[in-house]
Amino acid sequence: MTLTILYFAWVRERIGASEEAVDLPQAVATPRALAAWLAERSPGHRAALSDLARIRVAIDQEFADLDASIAGAREVAFFPPVTGG
């Protein structure tokens, strides 16, 4: 399954890319598992995704839980919590 992954704000800066397309292993079924799998790809991924308490996720442009299913998703986005001002 090919999935587009989007990164925003400091997550993007640490990874060094705003997006990437990946072919997921079948065992990667949630954003939490995806983050763990991505963290093994590079030191930047590891730095950005090591503390999931600081990360929010959207699946196909809808806010989602880290344990939601990504089955059939075309896009997953990782970003820091959004604050207003």
N, C-alpha and C positions, 0 to 999 in steps of 0.2 A: 504494500500500500504506500503510495507516494503522498506525502503530506507537506504543505507549505507551513513553515514556522516563521512567525513574525516576532521581532524583538523591539522594544521601545525603551526610551530614556536611558538610564544607566545600565540596564540589561544589554541593550544594543551596544553601548560603549565598551562594556567588558568583553562581549563576544567578538566585537569588531565587524559586525554585519547587521543589517536591518532585517534580513530574511534569508531563508535557505529552504531548499526542497530536499527532503530526505525519504528514503525507502525504509519504512519501519519494520523491525522484526515483529513477528506475530505476537510475541509475548508483551509488547508495549501497548497497553490498552487504556491507559489513563494519562492525564497530564503529569501526575506525580511520577509514573513510570517513565514517561517521555523525558522529563527533566533529569532523572537519574541516568537514563541512557545517554542523553546529550552531554551530561557532565563528564562522561568518559571520553568525549571526542577531542577536547582541547583544554588547556589551562584556563582560557577565557570562558568557556562554557561552565567549567567547574566553579570559577569565581562568581559568575553571574547566577548560577542556579543552585548553589550549595545551601542557601538558607531559604527554604520555601515559605517560611513565615513572612518573608519580605516580598513575596511574588504573588501577583494575581494572574488569572488566566481567562482567556476567552476562547471558546470553540465556535468556529464559524460565526464570529462577531457577536456572540452572546456570552456574557459573563458566566463562568462555570466554576464548579468546585474542582479541586485538584484530584479528586477521586472519581470524577465523572467519566463516562465512557467516551473515547474518541473514535469508536467504530464508525466508519462511514464519513468521518469529518474530512473536510478539504483543507482546513486551516486552523492552526492553534497559535494564539498570541500569548507571549509572556511579557509582563510589564509590572512596574512597581505600583503600590497603591496610589490611587488618584486622590488628590486633595484639592479642595476649592479654596478660594481666597477672596 
